[in-house]
């Protein structure tokens, strides 16, 4: 499986780095992947763009 790069602001990355270390993750990348997988799972099974928007609104991500 290939990898993609994502750019994060340095300040945000440093915060994530500290949390990942405190939580016992083996790396910051492992923690970020875990968070993203958890969030993406909330949208799995959505049948349409409208359903995704509805779920995003319900989670407070969009208004």
PAROZA-592999 format. One line per 4 residues: for each residue x, y, z of N, C-alpha, C. Coordinates in Angstrom, 2 decimals. Each point is the difference from the previous one (the first is absolute). Layout:
REM PAROZA-592999
X:Y:Z:X:Y:Z:X:Y:Z | ...
//
This chain:
REM PAROZA-592999
0.85:-1.17:0.00:-0.85:1.17:0.00:0.90:1.23:0.00 | -0.30:0.93:-0.87:0.79:1.22:-0.11:-0.32:0.97:1.11 | 0.78:1.02:0.09:-0.20:1.04:1.01:-0.17:1.34:-0.68 | -0.75:0.87:0.63:-0.17:1.37:-0.46:0.53:0.93:1.08
0.40:1.17:-0.39:0.50:0.97:0.97:-1.08:1.04:0.27 | -0.05:0.43:1.24:-0.93:1.05:0.42:0.81:1.06:0.72 | -0.22:1.25:-0.34:0.72:1.08:0.66:-0.82:0.51:1.18 | 0.67:0.17:1.13:-0.62:0.54:1.20:0.82:1.19:0.48
-0.68:0.94:0.60:0.72:1.12:0.60:0.91:-0.57:1.09 | 1.19:0.58:0.13:0.99:-0.50:0.95:-0.56:-0.01:1.43 | -0.71:1.04:0.38:-0.55:0.10:1.35:-0.98:-1.14:0.28 | -0.86:-0.30:-0.96:-0.96:-1.10:0.15:0.74:-1.33:0.10
0.97:-0.20:-0.86:0.76:-1.25:0.02:0.69:-0.20:1.35 | 0.55:1.05:0.56:0.68:-0.10:1.30:-0.99:-0.39:1.10 | -1.21:0.53:-0.06:-1.03:-0.37:0.98:-0.35:-1.48:-0.15 | -0.19:-0.43:-1.24:-0.34:-1.40:-0.26:1.13:-0.91:0.46
1.22:0.42:-0.23:1.17:-0.76:0.40:0.01:-0.25:1.51 | -0.27:1.05:0.77:-0.03:-0.12:1.46:-1.11:-0.93:0.47 | -1.17:0.12:-0.61:-1.13:-0.85:0.39:0.29:-1.46:-0.35 | 0.55:-0.23:-1.18:0.31:-1.36:-0.43:0.98:-0.66:0.95
1.01:0.75:0.40:1.01:-0.53:0.93:-0.64:-0.32:1.35 | -0.80:0.93:0.52:-0.65:-0.19:1.30:-0.97:-1.18:-0.02 | -0.63:-0.23:-1.16:-0.97:-1.07:-0.12:0.65:-1.36:-0.26 | 1.31:-0.01:-0.21:0.73:-1.25:-0.16:0.05:-0.54:-1.43
-0.30:0.83:-0.99:0.12:-0.45:-1.38:1.47:-0.12:-0.37 | 0.30:-0.92:-0.90:1.39:-0.21:-0.37:0.54:1.12:-0.88 | -0.91:0.76:-0.62:0.42:1.13:-0.82:-1.16:0.99:-0.14 | 0.34:1.19:-0.39:-1.02:1.01:-0.27:-0.85:-0.44:-1.18
0.63:-0.57:-1.00:-0.73:-0.47:-1.18:-1.04:-1.05:0.38 | 0.37:-0.92:0.88:-0.95:-1.03:0.44:-1.23:0.64:0.66 | 0.23:0.99:0.83:-1.10:0.70:0.67:-0.90:0.72:-1.00 | 0.60:0.69:-0.95:-0.77:0.73:-1.01:-0.84:-0.98:-0.84
0.59:-1.10:-0.40:-0.73:-1.00:-0.78:-1.17:-0.54:0.81 | 0.23:-0.27:1.27:-1.07:-0.50:0.87:-1.16:1.00:0.07 | 0.32:1.26:0.19:-1.04:1.03:0.07:-0.77:0.10:-1.31 | 0.71:-0.01:-1.11:-0.66:0.11:-1.30:-0.88:-1.22:-0.29
0.48:-1.19:0.32:-0.80:-1.20:-0.21:-1.29:0.06:0.82 | 0.11:0.47:1.23:-1.16:0.12:0.88:-1.03:0.97:-0.57 | 0.48:1.14:-0.50:-0.91:1.01:-0.55:-0.62:-0.47:-1.32 | 0.81:-0.61:-0.86:-0.50:-0.46:-1.29:-1.06:-1.08:0.18
0.14:-0.83:1.02:-0.97:-1.07:0.23:-1.40:0.54:0.25 | -0.10:1.23:0.46:-1.30:0.63:0.25:-0.77:0.24:-1.29 | 0.71:0.01:-1.13:-0.62:0.29:-1.28:-0.12:-1.21:-0.91 | 0.55:-1.12:0.43:-0.11:-1.21:-0.80:-1.46:-0.42:-0.06
-0.42:-0.42:-1.15:-1.38:-0.41:-0.18:-0.90:1.12:-0.47 | 0.52:1.20:-0.06:-0.80:1.11:-0.53:-0.19:-0.23:-1.49 | -1.25:0.08:-0.44:-0.31:-0.34:-1.39:0.15:1.16:-0.97 | 0.05:1.22:0.51:0.04:1.14:-0.91:0.73:1.16:0.64
0.30:0.98:-0.83:0.63:1.22:0.50:-0.92:0.68:1.00 | -1.30:-0.05:-0.24:-0.97:0.62:0.90:0.02:-0.67:1.38 | 0.15:-1.31:0.03:0.08:-0.74:1.27:1.27:0.38:0.74 | 1.10:0.16:-0.71:1.26:0.42:0.63:-0.16:1.39:0.60
-0.61:0.92:-0.75:-0.23:1.35:0.52:-0.87:-0.03:1.24 | -1.02:-0.84:-0.01:-0.90:-0.12:1.15:0.78:-0.48:1.23 | 0.86:-0.98:-0.19:0.82:-0.51:1.11:0.99:1.05:0.48 | 0.60:0.75:-0.92:0.93:1.07:0.39:-0.72:1.06:0.82
-1.21:0.35:-0.40:-0.79:0.99:0.77:-0.30:-0.55:1.39 | -0.38:-1.26:0.07:-0.32:-0.62:1.27:1.19:-0.03:0.96 | 1.18:-0.11:-0.57:1.22:-0.02:0.82:0.54:1.40:0.28 | -0.65:1.02:-0.59:0.43:1.37:0.24:1.15:0.47:-0.85
0.37:-0.77:-1.03:1.11:0.39:-0.86:-0.39:1.11:-0.98 | -1.27:-0.01:-0.42:-0.48:1.06:-0.90:-1.35:0.47:0.50 | -0.40:1.19:-0.47:-1.30:0.53:0.45:-0.94:0.14:-1.16
//
